[in-house]
């Protein structure tokens, strides 16, 4: 039997169990020896905050000491006419600041790129998966579609582009990508109204067993059909 540490009321609790609870601040809590009191927890929290404050103060003091030492070295170099030492000091200061700014920039860029991808590729892939998949199968189809999409800056705007099976940029459009998935036997169980037969025809067989016309194929379908069946077989298809 599981006992709750704190109860608002003992109503409905067996008498043998009630004896285990003690009233405190209008609540009933289990009387457990050795349980840390609120003061102990508060004290621990205060100690942690104190240590964090000391660490921050130490880091600030270290930076201030470094800056002071550098300033003193620069002042001494000026008075001594040590141009080389002065240049070295400024170079170190510049390099450190540049590294800090580059780190901040990379972190910001990474965050922005992730947000842009979610708002473009992520949303487009979700829309395609929802459109193509049978109810309840969009999540299973989504990662396959996402792998075929990327985003590029075109005319100053993020634009979703289609990748080929090897992950390289292709000239295919989003509609052609939809058609590719619709006619791929591997995804037939997930696609609503799929034309893929699953019989090794590469999705190029239409209803009634008639061969799909070349004029009805997308560029992607044409390429895949030729790769699977050869140029001669492709030329024998109806125009």
Residue pairs with C-beta under 8 A, 6 or more apart in sequence:
3 17
3 20
3 30
5 29
5 30
6 27
6 28
6 29
6 30
7 13
7 21
7 27
7 28
7 29
8 27
8 28
9 28
10 18
10 21
10 28
13 21
20 30
20 31
21 28
21 29
21 30
21 31
22 28
22 29
22 30
22 31
70 89
70 92
70 93
73 85
73 89
74 86
74 89
74 90
76 82
77 83
77 85
77 86
77 89
78 86
116 151
116 158
117 151
120 151
120 158
120 159
120 160
121 146
121 149
121 150
121 151
121 160
122 146
124 149
124 160
124 174
125 142
125 145
125 146
125 149
126 138
126 142
128 145
128 174
128 177
128 178
128 181
129 138
129 139
129 141
129 142
129 145
130 138
131 178
132 141
132 178
132 181
132 182
132 190
132 191
132 192
133 140
133 141
133 190
133 191
133 192
134 190
134 191
134 192
135 192
137 189
137 190
140 190
141 181
141 187
141 190
141 191
144 181
144 187
145 177
145 181
147 163
147 167
148 162
148 163
148 164
148 165
148 177
149 160
149 161
149 162
149 163
149 177
150 160
150 161
150 163
150 169
151 158
151 159
151 160
151 161
152 158
152 159
152 161
152 169
153 159
160 174
161 169
161 170
162 170
162 172
162 173
162 174
162 176
162 177
163 169
163 170
164 170
164 172
170 220
171 219
172 180
172 218
172 219
172 220
175 218
176 218
176 219
176 220
177 220
179 218
179 220
179 221
180 218
180 220
180 221
180 224
181 187
181 191
182 191
182 193
182 194
182 195
182 196
182 203
183 194
183 195
183 196
183 202
183 203
183 204
183 221
184 196
184 203
185 196
185 197
185 198
185 199
185 200
185 201
185 202
185 203
186 196
187 194
187 196
188 194
188 196
188 197
188 198
188 203
195 203
195 205
195 206
195 207
196 203
197 203
197 205
199 205
202 224
202 225
202 228
202 229
203 221
204 211
204 212
204 217
204 221
204 225
204 237
205 211
205 212
206 212
211 237
211 238
212 221
212 237
213 237
213 238
213 239
214 222
214 234
214 237
214 238
214 239
215 239
217 225
222 234
225 233
225 234
225 237
226 233
226 234
